[in-house]
Amino acid sequence: MKAVILAGGFGTRLSEETDLRPKPMVEIGGRPILWHIMKLYGAAGVREFIICAGYKASYIKRYFFDYFLESSDIEVDTATGEVKYLSSVAEPWTVKVIDTGLDTMTGGRLKRIRSHVSDGPFCMTYGDGVADLDIQGLIEFHKKMGKLATVTAVQAPGRFGILSIDSGEQVRRFAEKPADEMGWINGGFFVLEPAALDHVQDDSTIWERQPLEQLASSGQLAARRHTGFWKPMDTLRDRRELEALWDSGQAPWKR
C-alpha cells in the first residue's frame, strides 16, 4: 500500500511560517508536520510515499535528499572525501517527491501522479493534519465496503465540508463548506481506488468538489467515522497548540 500526500499548496493562512517554506515543512517538535504524518502511516506498515509538491517543492526535495545523512552518524576522510555511515535511525521509507505544479488544484495534483498508483488502492491525505487514526483499520474498512473511495469522517465546525452518511456507512451527499451547518466532515484521510481519479478532469479540478460530489451521488464514497483526536494545522494558533501537545509528551498522534 502506498500513501499519497498533497503538499503543494501555498498555506496562506499560515503565512508567518510559509513565506519561507511550504506548509508541510512547518515543524512540530523539531520535525516537519509532513514527517509526523508519514510516521502515522509507517506505524501501520505503509512505507511507500508519493509527495505531491508544488509551492517551494525544492525545499521538500532537499529535505529527503539529505534525510539519510541527517539521520546517521558518519565518518569522513577529509583527504579523499570518502564518507562512511556508521549507524542510522532513518525510517525504512521509499519517498517520491513529484512536482505537480505551482497552481494545480488538489484534484489535479492527484491526476498528475496517477501513473504511480495505478497498481491498486492507495491512501491519500493532506500535508497539514494529524490524528490518532487507525490507518490499518481504515484500509480494511475500505476493502470491506468495496467502494471507489473511502473518507475518514470527523466531527468539527460547519466551516468544513459536510458528509451525509447513511446507516450502511455510505456517503449520500458531500457539500463543501456549507453555511450554517454542523455534522460529520471530511477529515482528510482517504483510501482510494485508481478509478476514483477518473472523476478528475484537469489541473483546475478541486478534489473536494466535483470528484467527491460525483462519487457520493453515484454511491461510490464510503465513510469511516473517527471520534478520536484530529487536528489540521491551518493557522499559527493551530501550530502552537500542536507544539504544546508534543512538548507535553502527550501528543495523541505520536507513533
C-alpha positions as CSV (number, residue, x, y, z in Angstrom):
1,M,0.0,0.0,0.0
2,K,1.2,3.5,-0.9
3,A,0.4,6.8,0.7
4,V,-0.1,10.0,-1.4
5,I,0.3,13.3,0.5
6,L,-0.8,16.6,-1.0
7,A,2.0,19.1,-0.2
8,G,1.8,21.7,-2.9
9,G,-0.4,24.5,-1.6
10,F,0.7,28.0,-0.6
11,G,-0.5,27.8,3.0
12,T,-1.6,31.4,3.0
13,R,-3.4,31.2,6.3
14,L,-0.1,30.3,7.9
15,S,1.9,32.9,6.1
16,E,4.0,33.6,9.2
17,E,5.7,30.3,8.5
18,T,5.0,29.6,4.8
19,D,6.7,32.7,3.4
20,L,10.0,30.8,3.8
21,R,8.9,27.1,3.5
22,P,6.0,25.0,2.3
23,K,3.3,24.4,4.9
24,P,4.0,20.6,5.2
25,M,7.6,21.5,6.3
26,V,6.5,23.7,9.2
27,E,7.9,22.0,12.3
28,I,6.2,20.5,15.3
29,G,8.7,19.4,17.9
30,G,11.7,20.0,15.6
31,R,10.2,17.8,12.8
32,P,8.1,18.9,9.8
33,I,4.4,18.0,10.2
34,L,4.9,16.0,7.0
35,W,7.2,13.7,8.9
36,H,4.6,13.3,11.7
37,I,2.0,12.3,9.1
38,M,4.4,9.8,7.5
39,K,5.2,8.3,10.9
40,L,1.4,7.6,11.3
41,Y,1.4,5.7,8.1
42,G,4.7,4.0,8.7
43,A,3.4,2.6,12.0
44,A,0.6,0.9,10.0
45,G,3.1,-0.7,7.6
46,V,2.7,1.8,4.8
47,R,6.3,2.6,3.7
48,E,5.9,3.9,0.1
49,F,5.1,7.6,-0.2
50,I,4.4,9.9,-3.0
51,I,4.6,13.6,-2.1
52,C,2.7,15.9,-4.4
53,A,4.8,19.0,-4.2
54,G,4.3,22.5,-5.7
55,Y,5.0,25.6,-3.8
56,K,8.7,25.6,-2.8
57,A,9.0,22.0,-4.0
58,S,12.8,22.2,-3.8
59,Y,12.6,22.6,0.0
60,I,10.8,19.2,0.3
61,K,13.2,17.6,-2.2
62,R,16.2,18.8,-0.3
63,Y,14.8,17.5,3.0
64,F,14.5,14.0,1.7
65,F,17.7,14.1,-0.3
66,D,19.6,14.8,2.9
67,Y,17.4,12.7,5.2
68,F,19.6,9.7,5.4
69,L,22.7,11.8,6.1
70,E,20.9,13.9,8.8
71,S,19.7,10.6,10.4
72,S,23.1,9.0,10.5
73,D,26.4,9.0,12.4
74,I,29.2,9.4,9.8
75,E,32.9,9.1,9.4
76,V,34.6,11.4,6.8
77,D,38.0,11.1,5.3
78,T,38.8,14.7,4.7
79,A,41.7,13.9,2.4
80,T,39.6,11.8,0.0
81,G,36.1,12.9,0.7
82,E,35.0,9.3,1.4
83,V,32.0,9.1,3.7
84,K,31.2,6.0,5.8
85,Y,27.8,5.7,7.5
86,L,28.3,4.3,11.0
87,S,24.7,4.0,12.1
88,S,21.3,5.4,11.2
89,V,17.9,5.9,12.7
90,A,16.3,6.6,9.3
91,E,12.9,5.0,8.7
92,P,12.7,2.3,6.0
93,W,10.7,4.5,3.6
94,T,10.7,5.0,-0.1
95,V,9.8,8.6,-1.0
96,K,8.9,10.0,-4.4
97,V,8.7,13.8,-4.5
98,I,6.8,14.8,-7.6
99,D,6.5,18.5,-8.6
100,T,2.8,18.7,-9.5
101,G,2.8,22.4,-10.4
102,L,2.6,25.6,-8.6
103,D,-1.1,26.5,-9.2
104,T,-2.5,23.0,-9.6
105,M,-5.6,22.2,-7.5
106,T,-5.9,19.2,-5.2
107,G,-7.6,17.0,-7.8
108,G,-5.2,18.0,-10.5
109,R,-2.3,17.0,-8.3
110,L,-3.8,13.5,-7.8
111,K,-4.3,13.2,-11.6
112,R,-0.7,14.1,-12.2
113,I,0.6,11.2,-10.1
114,R,-1.9,8.6,-11.3
115,S,0.7,6.6,-13.1
116,H,2.4,6.0,-9.8
117,V,-0.7,4.5,-8.1
118,S,-2.2,2.5,-11.0
119,D,-1.4,-0.9,-9.4
120,G,-4.1,-0.9,-6.7
121,P,-5.7,1.0,-3.8
122,F,-3.7,3.7,-2.1
123,C,-4.0,6.0,0.9
124,M,-4.3,9.8,0.4
125,T,-4.2,12.7,2.8
126,Y,-3.2,16.3,3.1
127,G,0.2,17.5,4.3
128,D,-1.1,19.6,7.2
129,G,-3.2,17.4,9.6
130,V,-2.6,14.8,12.3
131,A,-4.9,12.3,14.1
132,D,-4.7,9.3,16.4
133,L,-6.1,7.4,13.4
134,D,-6.1,3.6,12.9
135,I,-4.7,3.6,9.4
136,Q,-4.8,-0.2,9.1
137,G,-8.4,-0.2,10.3
138,L,-9.2,2.4,7.6
139,I,-7.7,0.3,4.9
140,E,-9.6,-2.8,6.0
141,F,-12.8,-0.8,6.1
142,H,-12.3,0.4,2.6
143,K,-11.8,-3.2,1.3
144,K,-14.9,-4.4,3.1
145,M,-17.1,-1.6,1.7
146,G,-15.9,-2.2,-1.9
147,K,-16.3,1.4,-3.0
148,L,-14.0,3.5,-5.2
149,A,-13.3,5.8,-2.3
150,T,-13.3,5.9,1.5
151,V,-13.1,9.1,3.5
152,T,-12.5,9.5,7.2
153,A,-15.3,11.4,8.8
154,V,-14.7,13.5,11.8
155,Q,-16.8,16.0,13.8
156,A,-15.9,19.7,13.6
157,P,-17.4,23.1,13.0
158,G,-19.5,23.6,9.9
159,R,-16.8,25.7,8.1
160,F,-15.6,22.3,6.7
161,G,-17.3,20.1,4.0
162,I,-20.3,18.2,5.4
163,L,-20.8,14.4,4.8
164,S,-24.3,12.9,5.0
165,I,-23.8,9.2,5.9
166,D,-26.5,6.6,5.9
167,S,-26.8,3.5,8.2
168,G,-24.8,1.5,5.7
169,E,-21.8,3.8,6.2
170,Q,-22.2,5.1,2.6
171,V,-21.9,8.8,1.8
172,R,-25.2,10.1,0.3
173,R,-24.1,13.7,-0.1
174,F,-20.9,15.7,0.0
175,A,-21.2,19.5,0.3
176,E,-18.0,21.6,0.6
177,K,-18.2,24.3,3.4
178,P,-22.0,24.8,3.6
179,A,-23.2,27.8,5.5
180,D,-24.7,27.4,9.0
181,E,-24.5,23.6,9.1
182,M,-22.8,21.2,11.5
183,G,-22.1,17.4,11.3
184,W,-19.6,14.9,10.1
185,I,-16.9,16.4,7.9
186,N,-14.1,15.4,5.6
187,G,-11.2,14.5,7.9
188,G,-8.7,14.3,5.1
189,F,-7.6,10.7,5.4
190,F,-8.7,8.7,2.3
191,V,-8.3,5.3,0.8
192,L,-8.8,5.4,-3.0
193,E,-9.0,3.0,-5.9
194,P,-7.2,4.3,-9.0
195,A,-10.5,4.6,-10.9
196,A,-11.7,7.2,-8.4
197,L,-9.3,9.6,-10.2
198,D,-11.5,9.2,-13.4
199,H,-13.6,12.0,-11.8
200,V,-10.7,14.4,-12.1
201,Q,-10.7,16.4,-15.3
202,D,-7.6,18.5,-15.2
203,D,-5.3,20.7,-13.1
204,S,-8.2,23.1,-12.2
205,T,-10.2,20.3,-10.6
206,I,-10.6,20.6,-6.8
207,W,-10.8,17.1,-5.3
208,E,-13.2,18.2,-2.6
209,R,-15.8,19.5,-5.1
210,Q,-16.8,17.7,-8.3
211,P,-14.9,14.4,-7.8
212,L,-16.2,13.8,-4.2
213,E,-19.7,15.1,-5.1
214,Q,-19.9,12.7,-8.0
215,L,-18.5,9.8,-6.0
216,A,-21.1,10.4,-3.3
217,S,-24.0,10.8,-5.7
218,S,-23.1,7.5,-7.5
219,G,-22.8,5.6,-4.3
220,Q,-19.1,5.1,-4.6
221,L,-17.9,7.1,-1.5
222,A,-17.9,5.3,1.9
223,A,-17.1,7.0,5.3
224,R,-15.4,5.6,8.3
225,R,-16.2,7.6,11.4
226,H,-13.3,8.7,13.7
227,T,-14.2,10.1,17.1
228,G,-10.7,10.4,18.4
229,F,-8.1,13.2,18.1
230,W,-8.0,15.1,14.8
231,K,-6.5,18.5,14.1
232,P,-5.5,20.3,10.9
233,M,-2.7,22.9,11.1
234,D,-4.5,25.8,9.4
235,T,-3.2,28.8,11.4
236,L,-0.4,29.8,13.7
237,R,-2.6,29.2,16.7
238,D,-3.1,25.6,15.5
239,R,0.6,25.1,15.2
240,R,1.2,26.4,18.7
241,E,-1.5,24.0,20.0
242,L,0.1,21.1,18.3
243,E,3.6,22.2,19.5
244,A,2.3,22.3,23.1
245,L,0.8,18.8,22.9
246,W,4.1,17.5,21.5
247,D,6.2,19.3,24.2
248,S,3.9,17.9,26.9
249,G,4.8,14.3,25.8
250,Q,1.1,13.6,25.3
251,A,0.7,14.1,21.6
252,P,-2.2,11.7,20.6
253,W,-0.9,11.1,17.1
254,K,2.7,10.2,18.2
255,R,3.9,6.8,16.8
